[in-house]
Amino acid sequence: MQSPLFDPPESPDPICLLERDGRAEYFSHFYKADESDHFFESLLHSLIWKTDQINMFGKLVTTARKVAWVGDPECRYTYSGIEKIPQAWTEELLQIKHQLEAVTGFSYNSCLLNLYHNGNEGMGWHSDNEKELDGTSPIASISLGARRKFAFRHKQDKTTVPVFLEHGSLLIMHAPVQDYWHHSLLKTKAVTNPRINLTFRKILPRI
């Protein structure tokens, strides 16, 4: 099935969410509804989704949400002590990657996707600061599916900046956001539909 033609957002100016200690930009409708619907269905059925395992207080915990790690062959990634070997790029993911590279001016060699089945599944406060990540490159995050509440929280003064991530939206987190801010996908019983989140990253080659 051919992907819909990408049409840049009507308003090219993003909303600036963070004004200090890094920059976060938000496009509420980076993709139109039909494009977003297409990508959601394609990614849901074309990738191998697996439950995630995280290390909490020395114990491996299996999460309800599912993940898919996609990237160039050398992009092995260790998250919470678990090494992930990338799946191959799909046509749709390459399309999105090239569009994000054009918008951000940075290149990406990997993408971590999370599948949240409903609002009971979320992500606690954390920073994307694993040693494999290129700390100078922004992380570009696409949201597909259910509208969910996301928030930043400053590591020192605990200032909180919330935003609702819309279907087809783009959030760009520029350095040094990960050094100064945590972020979280908040749980809610009000959401019953699934959401797929795509975070495009630059992984450093192993020495």
N, C-alpha and C positions, 0 to 999 in steps of 0.2 A: 504494500500500500504506500502510495507516494505521500510524503509529508506535506502539510499545508505550506504555502509560501510565507516566509517570515516577513512581517511588516513591522518596522520599528515602532515603538510606542509613540502616540500622538504628542505627548509632552516629553521631550528628551531630558528635561531637568528632573533629577531625582529629589526626594526629600532627604535632607541631612538629619540623621537621627542622633549622632554624637558630635559634639562640638569641641571635645578635648580628649587628649590621650588616645589619639587615633580617630579615624573617620569611618562612619557607616552610612551608606547611601541606600535608599529604598525606592524602587520603581513598583508601584502598586499593580500595574497591568503591563508588564513587560511583553507578555504574550496575550493575544486575544483569546476569547473563550473557546473557539473551535480549535485553535492551535493547542491550547492547554489540554483540552479534552483528548485530542489525538495523542499527545505525548504521554498523558497519564495512562491511557489504555495500552499503548504500545509498550511502555516500560514495565507495566504490571505483568504483562504476559511474555515478554521477550527475555527477561533476566532471570537468573537463578537467585531466588530470595532465601536467605537462611536466618534462623534465629541468631541473635548476637549473644556473646558471652563477655561479661565485664568482671573485673576483679574488684570485689568490694570487701575491704577489711580482711584480705587474704583468702577469700573464698570466691570461686567462680559462680556467677549468677547468670542464668539464662533469661534473657529479656523477652517480653511478649512481642515487641516490635521486631521486624525483620530488616536485614541489611543486604546490600549488594555492593561489592567493591569492584570497580571497573577502571582500567587504565592501561598504559603502555606495559609491555612484558616485564620491564625491570622495576616496576612500581610496587614492590612489596611493602606492606605497611603494618606496623605493630601498634595495636590499639588496646590499651588496658592489659598488656602482656600477651595478647593473642596476635599472631602473625596472619595477615590476610594476603592471599595471592589473587591478583586481579583477573577478572573476567575480561574478555575482549570487548572493545568498543562496538556498540551497535550503530546503525546508520543514524538513528535519531539522536543518540548521545553525541556523536561527532558533529552533527548539525548544530546542536545547542552549544557545544564546546567552541566551535568556530565563531558563532555569533557572540558569545561572551568574550572571546579573545579580541574581537573587533571593538567591542564596547569598552572593555577595561584596559586594553593595550598591553595585557600580560598573557603569557602562554600557560596552558594547563596540561598536565600529563596524566591526571587521574580524577576520579569522581567517586565519592562515597554517597550512596543512596540509602535512605531510611524509609521504611514503610510502616506508618502508624495506622493501625486498623480502625481506631476510634479515639475519642478524647481521653479515654482511660490510660492511654499510652502517651508518654512524653519523654522529656530529656531533662535531667537535673542540671544544676549550675555547673558549668565547666568552661574551659578554654581549649581551643584547638591549637595546642602548642607542643605537639609531639615532635621529637627530635628529627624525624624524617621530613617534616614540613619546611619549605622555604619560607622563613619568617618575613622576607621582604615582599613576598607575593600576596596579593589579596585573595581571600576566599570568596567565591561567587556562588550564591545559594539561590536555587530556583525552588519555588513551592508550587505543587500541583495537588488539586483535590480540596479537601475541607479547609475552610478558613480557621486558622489557629492563632492563639495569642503567644507571642514571643517576647522576650525581655532581655535587656542588658542590665547588669548590676556591677557597679564599680568596685574593684577589689579593696579599695582603701576606705572611701567614705560611704559605700553602700548605696549611692545614688542609683535609682532604678529608672530605666527608659523602656516602656512597653510599646509594642506595635502589633497590629493584627496582620498576619501574612496571608494575602489573598491568593486565590487560584490564578496561577500564571505570573506571580510576582517575582521580583529579583531583589535580593539583598546582597550588597557588596561590603565586606568587612576588610578595611585597609589596615596595614601595619601602622602603629603598634597596638591595635585593638586587643589582640590576644594577651598582651603583656599586662594590660590595665583593667580589662573587663572580663567578667564571666557572662555567659548567656545561657538561656534555658527555654525549652518549649514546655509551656505550662499545661498541666492536665485539666480536663474539664468534663463533667458528665453531660454537658449540653451538646457535645459534638458526637454524632453516631456514625459519620461517614469517614472513609479512609483518606489519608494524605501521604503523598510521596515528596520527600525533600531531597534535592540533589545539591551536593556541595563539591564544586570543582576546585581542585587544589594543585599545587606544584610540589612534587616530591623530589627531594634531593637524591642524587645517585649515591649508592653505598660505596664507601671507600674500602 
